């Protein structure tokens, strides 16, 4: 696979309010800090009002209204160990009516922890969760504090896609009797959609939508409603995958990377019956957070994928029928990008773990 890179060297010019201006292929953009001083932030969700919520991995959910930052009460207990803790937050499509949001987290289990999904109602004051229900909990099977996934995406039909890592147990990603190394699909009440690909198959977990994943930490839907996922490889072989129901994405049988020891992974880079990535990185960029852009503020970016790099401190823009990384958006604010989402107005919001902050990107004026 030939990879094409167009790297923009970005200039940073201070403007009013502590924001910066970065030069991009779509012209200058303004990057404005929305909240700073965060402790290991993991995900951001933007409310229809323009207020927003942020998760911190140690278990805190913060509600931000202008300069007012509240620690939300009623958050589920999490296993804040290694890569585990309070992870994703997604605002329900009908939030104006339901005030519901979805959380993923490492739920304490006997002998370790497992990826779980909960839904709760955010109070009108933004300071409390009520009616919290756990919709899904992965089958126990991982004691390591790594590879939890974990993004939750609400599809147009109201079902939920959730990404789950292999928990460091590589062979488990090919075993459909557990949830490790999968994308699952559940209804909003936690029940199982009858059209899931493995419903009725003896020994298979009916929640599974796809399998053979290593550690998918980015997910979003495109304008056609298709699910895209970014996932960590080992040493090389980070991937962007277009998810199909019932498909096997190959880990750990095939990979474009190698083990950290330098040894070969599995059987090579391809095998019949296993999917090829739409794009891969070698060396690894450590992707976390993926967003498919609508084109509202930057029409030239419509349909492009934006993926955050934890390792090389930039936002990758991927485009084209043969998907390629075509641009790197980089500046002081892009240190260890954990999450990237689109705001209701088309602005691009992202989390910098290195800066402990949430930023909003808009066209410079």
C-alpha positions as CSV (number, residue, x, y, z in Angstrom):
1,X,0.0,0.0,0.0
2,X,1.5,3.3,-1.1
3,X,1.0,6.1,1.4
4,X,1.0,9.8,0.4
5,X,1.7,12.5,3.0
6,X,1.3,16.3,2.6
7,X,2.7,17.8,5.8
8,X,2.0,21.4,6.5
9,X,4.4,23.4,8.6
10,X,2.1,25.4,10.7
11,X,2.7,28.9,12.1
12,X,1.1,29.9,15.4
13,X,0.1,33.6,15.8
14,X,-1.4,34.7,19.1
15,X,-4.8,36.4,18.9
16,X,-7.2,37.8,21.4
17,X,-8.5,35.4,24.2
18,X,-5.5,33.2,24.3
19,X,-6.4,31.5,20.9
20,X,-3.9,30.7,18.2
21,X,-4.1,30.7,14.4
22,X,-2.9,27.7,12.5
23,X,-2.4,27.6,8.7
24,X,-4.2,24.6,7.0
25,X,-5.1,23.5,3.5
26,X,-8.5,25.2,4.0
27,X,-6.9,28.5,5.1
28,X,-6.2,29.9,8.6
29,X,-8.1,28.3,11.5
30,X,-8.5,29.7,15.0
31,X,-7.9,27.3,17.9
32,X,-9.5,28.4,21.1
33,X,-9.1,26.8,24.6
34,X,-12.5,25.9,26.0
35,X,-11.4,24.4,29.3
36,X,-7.9,23.9,30.7
37,X,-6.3,22.3,33.7
38,X,-7.8,18.8,33.1
39,X,-6.4,15.6,34.5
40,X,-6.1,12.9,31.8
41,X,-9.2,13.9,29.8
42,X,-10.6,11.2,27.6
43,X,-13.7,12.3,25.8
44,X,-15.8,15.4,25.1
45,X,-19.5,15.7,24.3
46,X,-21.1,18.9,23.1
47,X,-24.7,19.6,24.2
48,X,-27.2,21.3,21.8
49,X,-27.0,24.4,24.0
50,X,-23.3,24.8,23.4
51,X,-22.4,23.7,26.9
52,X,-20.3,20.5,27.0
53,X,-19.2,17.6,29.2
54,X,-15.7,16.0,29.5
55,X,-14.6,12.7,31.0
56,X,-11.4,12.3,33.0
57,X,-10.0,8.8,33.2
58,X,-9.9,8.7,37.0
59,X,-13.7,8.8,37.1
60,X,-14.7,12.5,36.9
61,X,-17.4,13.8,34.6
62,X,-17.2,17.6,34.2
63,X,-20.0,19.8,33.0
64,X,-18.9,23.2,31.5
65,X,-21.1,26.2,31.0
66,X,-19.0,29.1,30.0
67,X,-16.5,29.6,32.8
68,X,-18.5,27.5,35.2
69,X,-17.0,24.0,35.6
70,X,-19.0,21.5,37.7
71,X,-18.1,17.9,38.8
72,X,-21.2,15.8,38.0
73,X,-22.5,13.6,40.7
74,X,-23.9,10.1,40.1
75,X,-21.1,8.8,37.8
76,X,-20.7,4.9,37.9
77,X,-17.8,3.4,39.9
78,X,-14.9,2.8,37.5
79,X,-11.7,0.7,37.6
80,X,-9.1,3.5,37.2
81,X,-6.2,1.3,36.5
82,X,-3.7,1.5,33.6
83,X,-5.7,2.5,30.5
84,X,-9.0,1.8,32.3
85,X,-11.3,4.3,33.9
86,X,-14.1,6.6,32.8
87,X,-13.7,6.7,29.0
88,X,-16.2,7.9,26.3
89,X,-19.2,10.1,26.5
90,X,-21.7,10.5,23.7
91,X,-24.7,12.8,23.7
92,X,-28.0,11.1,22.7
93,X,-29.5,12.4,19.5
94,X,-32.7,13.2,21.3
95,X,-31.0,15.0,24.2
96,X,-33.4,18.0,24.0
97,X,-36.2,15.6,25.0
98,X,-34.4,12.9,27.0
99,X,-31.4,14.7,28.4
100,X,-29.6,11.3,28.1
101,X,-26.0,10.6,27.5
102,X,-24.0,7.4,27.1
103,X,-20.8,6.6,29.0
104,X,-18.3,3.8,28.5
105,X,-16.0,2.8,31.3
106,X,-13.9,0.1,32.8
107,X,-16.3,-1.7,35.2
108,X,-14.8,-3.5,38.2
109,X,-15.2,-7.3,37.8
110,X,-14.0,-10.3,39.7
111,X,-10.3,-10.6,38.8
112,X,-10.1,-7.4,36.8
113,X,-12.4,-5.1,34.8
114,X,-14.4,-5.1,31.6
115,X,-15.7,-2.5,29.2
116,X,-19.2,-1.4,30.0
117,X,-21.8,1.0,28.7
118,X,-24.2,3.1,30.7
119,X,-26.9,5.6,30.0
120,X,-28.1,8.3,32.4
121,X,-30.1,11.6,32.4
122,X,-28.1,14.8,33.0
123,X,-30.0,17.2,35.3
124,X,-31.1,20.5,34.1
125,X,-28.4,22.2,36.2
126,X,-25.8,20.0,34.6
127,X,-24.5,18.8,38.0
128,X,-26.0,15.3,38.5
129,X,-26.7,12.1,36.6
130,X,-30.0,10.3,37.4
131,X,-31.6,7.1,36.4
132,X,-28.2,5.5,35.6
133,X,-28.5,2.1,33.9
134,X,-25.7,-0.2,32.8
135,X,-26.8,-1.3,29.3
136,X,-23.9,-3.7,28.6
137,X,-21.0,-5.3,30.3
138,X,-18.3,-7.3,28.6
139,X,-17.9,-10.9,29.6
140,X,-15.2,-11.1,32.3
141,X,-11.9,-12.3,30.9
142,X,-9.3,-9.7,31.1
143,X,-7.1,-8.9,34.2
144,X,-4.7,-6.5,32.4
145,X,-5.3,-2.8,32.7
146,X,-5.1,-2.1,28.9
147,X,-7.0,-2.3,25.6
148,X,-10.5,-1.4,26.8
149,X,-11.4,0.4,23.5
150,X,-13.7,2.3,23.9
151,X,-16.0,4.5,21.9
152,X,-19.8,4.5,21.8
153,X,-21.6,5.8,18.7
154,X,-25.4,6.1,18.3
155,X,-26.6,5.1,14.8
156,X,-29.5,6.7,12.9
157,X,-31.8,3.9,14.0
158,X,-31.0,4.4,17.6
159,X,-28.8,1.4,18.1
160,X,-25.4,1.8,19.8
161,X,-22.0,0.7,18.4
162,X,-19.3,0.1,21.0
163,X,-15.7,-0.7,20.4
164,X,-13.9,-3.1,22.7
165,X,-10.2,-3.9,22.8
166,X,-8.6,-7.3,23.1
167,X,-7.5,-6.6,26.7
168,X,-4.0,-7.7,25.8
169,X,-5.3,-11.3,25.2
170,X,-4.5,-11.5,21.5
171,X,-6.1,-14.9,20.6
172,X,-9.4,-13.7,22.3
173,X,-10.0,-11.3,19.4
174,X,-10.8,-14.3,17.1
175,X,-13.0,-16.0,19.7
176,X,-16.6,-15.0,19.4
177,X,-17.6,-16.6,22.6
178,X,-16.3,-13.4,24.4
179,X,-16.5,-9.7,23.6
180,X,-12.8,-8.9,23.5
181,X,-11.5,-7.4,20.3
182,X,-14.9,-6.6,18.9
183,X,-17.4,-3.9,17.8
184,X,-20.7,-4.7,19.4
185,X,-24.2,-3.4,18.6
186,X,-27.0,-3.1,21.1
187,X,-30.3,-1.4,21.3
188,X,-30.7,1.8,23.4
189,X,-32.3,-0.2,26.1
190,X,-29.5,-2.8,26.1
191,X,-31.4,-5.5,24.3
192,X,-29.9,-7.2,21.2
193,X,-31.0,-6.2,17.7
194,X,-32.4,-9.3,16.0
195,X,-30.5,-8.5,12.8
196,X,-27.1,-8.7,14.4
197,X,-24.9,-11.1,12.3
198,X,-24.4,-13.8,15.0
199,X,-27.8,-13.9,16.6
200,X,-28.8,-17.5,16.9
201,X,-25.3,-18.9,16.3
202,X,-24.4,-21.3,19.1
203,X,-21.4,-20.3,21.2
204,X,-21.2,-16.8,19.7
205,X,-22.0,-13.6,21.6
206,X,-25.1,-12.1,19.9
207,X,-24.0,-8.5,20.6
208,X,-21.0,-8.9,18.3
209,X,-21.1,-6.8,15.1
210,X,-17.5,-7.4,13.9
211,X,-14.4,-9.0,15.4
212,X,-10.6,-9.4,15.0
213,X,-9.8,-5.9,16.4
214,X,-6.9,-5.0,18.6
215,X,-7.7,-1.8,20.4
216,X,-10.2,0.5,18.6
217,X,-10.2,3.9,20.2
218,X,-11.9,6.0,17.5
219,X,-15.3,5.6,15.8
220,X,-17.8,7.7,13.9
221,X,-20.5,7.4,11.2
222,X,-20.1,8.9,7.8
223,X,-22.9,10.7,5.8
224,X,-24.1,7.3,4.5
225,X,-24.4,5.9,8.0
226,X,-21.4,3.6,7.7
227,X,-19.2,3.0,10.8
228,X,-15.5,3.9,10.6
229,X,-13.1,2.8,13.3
230,X,-9.4,3.7,14.0
231,X,-7.4,1.2,16.1
232,X,-4.0,0.8,17.5
233,X,-1.7,-1.7,16.0
234,X,1.4,-3.0,17.8
235,X,4.7,-1.7,16.4
236,X,3.4,-0.3,13.1
237,X,0.0,-1.4,11.7
238,X,-2.3,1.2,13.1
239,X,-5.5,1.0,11.1
240,X,-8.6,2.8,9.8
241,X,-11.3,0.3,9.1
242,X,-14.8,0.5,7.4
243,X,-16.9,-1.8,9.5
244,X,-19.2,-4.4,8.0
245,X,-21.5,-6.7,9.9
246,X,-20.0,-10.1,10.6
247,X,-16.6,-9.2,9.2
248,X,-13.3,-10.4,10.7
249,X,-10.6,-7.7,10.8
250,X,-7.8,-10.1,11.3
251,X,-6.1,-9.4,14.6
252,X,-3.8,-11.2,15.6
253,X,-3.7,-13.4,12.5
254,X,-2.8,-10.6,10.1
255,X,-1.3,-7.2,10.6
256,X,0.9,-4.6,8.9
257,X,2.9,-4.2,12.1
258,X,5.2,-6.4,14.2
259,X,5.3,-7.2,17.9
260,X,7.2,-4.8,20.1
261,X,9.9,-7.4,20.3
262,X,10.3,-7.1,16.5
263,X,8.9,-10.6,15.9
264,X,6.4,-11.2,13.1
265,X,2.7,-11.1,13.9
266,X,0.6,-14.0,12.8
267,X,0.6,-15.2,9.2
268,X,1.4,-11.9,7.3
269,X,-0.6,-9.0,6.0
270,X,-3.5,-10.7,4.4
271,X,-5.6,-13.9,4.5
272,X,-8.8,-15.0,2.7
273,X,-11.9,-14.1,4.8
274,X,-10.2,-11.3,6.7
275,X,-10.6,-7.6,5.9
276,X,-7.9,-5.2,4.8
277,X,-7.7,-1.8,6.4
278,X,-8.8,1.2,4.4
279,X,-5.6,2.9,5.6
280,X,-2.7,1.9,7.8
281,X,0.2,3.7,9.4
282,X,3.8,2.4,9.7
283,X,5.3,3.7,11.9
284,X,2.4,3.8,14.4
285,X,0.9,7.2,15.2
286,X,-1.2,5.8,18.2
287,X,-4.6,6.9,16.8
288,X,-7.3,7.8,19.3
289,X,-10.4,9.7,18.3
290,X,-11.9,9.7,14.8
291,X,-14.4,12.1,13.3
292,X,-16.0,12.2,9.8
293,X,-16.5,15.8,8.9
294,X,-19.8,17.2,7.6
295,X,-18.4,20.1,5.6
296,X,-20.5,22.8,7.4
297,X,-17.7,25.3,8.0
298,X,-15.1,23.9,5.6
299,X,-16.9,22.5,2.5
300,X,-13.6,21.3,1.0
301,X,-13.2,18.8,3.9
302,X,-16.7,17.3,3.6
303,X,-16.5,13.5,4.1
304,X,-12.9,13.6,5.2
305,X,-11.8,11.7,8.3
306,X,-9.9,13.4,11.1
307,X,-7.9,11.1,13.4
308,X,-5.9,12.2,16.5
309,X,-2.3,11.1,17.1
310,X,-1.2,10.4,20.6
311,X,2.4,9.7,19.6
312,X,3.3,12.4,17.1
313,X,1.0,15.2,18.4
314,X,-1.1,16.1,15.3
315,X,-4.5,15.7,13.8
316,X,-4.4,13.6,10.6
317,X,-6.8,14.4,7.8
318,X,-7.6,11.5,5.5
319,X,-9.3,11.8,2.2
320,X,-9.9,10.1,-1.2
321,X,-11.5,7.0,-2.6
322,X,-8.2,5.2,-1.8
323,X,-8.0,6.7,1.7
324,X,-4.8,8.4,2.4
325,X,-3.4,10.8,5.0
326,X,-3.2,14.0,3.1
327,X,-2.6,16.6,5.8
328,X,-1.2,16.9,9.3
329,X,-2.7,19.7,11.4
330,X,-0.2,20.5,14.1
331,X,0.6,23.1,16.7
332,X,1.3,23.5,20.4
333,X,-2.3,22.6,21.2
334,X,-2.2,19.2,19.4
335,X,0.0,17.5,22.0
336,X,-1.4,13.9,22.4
337,X,-4.8,14.1,20.8
338,X,-7.2,11.8,22.6
339,X,-10.6,12.7,21.2
340,X,-12.0,14.7,18.2
341,X,-15.6,15.5,17.5
342,X,-17.7,17.9,15.4
343,X,-19.8,20.6,17.1
344,X,-23.4,21.3,16.0
345,X,-22.2,24.4,14.1
346,X,-19.5,22.5,12.2
347,X,-16.6,23.5,14.5
348,X,-14.0,20.9,15.3
349,X,-13.4,20.1,19.0
350,X,-10.5,18.1,20.3
351,X,-8.8,17.0,23.5
352,X,-5.1,17.4,24.1
353,X,-4.0,15.2,26.9
354,X,-0.6,16.8,26.9
355,X,-2.1,20.2,27.4
356,X,-4.8,19.0,29.7
357,X,-7.3,21.0,27.7
358,X,-10.3,21.0,25.3
359,X,-9.9,23.2,22.2
360,X,-12.4,24.4,19.5
361,X,-11.3,25.0,15.9
362,X,-13.1,27.5,13.7
363,X,-12.3,29.5,10.6
364,X,-10.0,32.5,11.5
365,X,-11.6,35.9,11.2
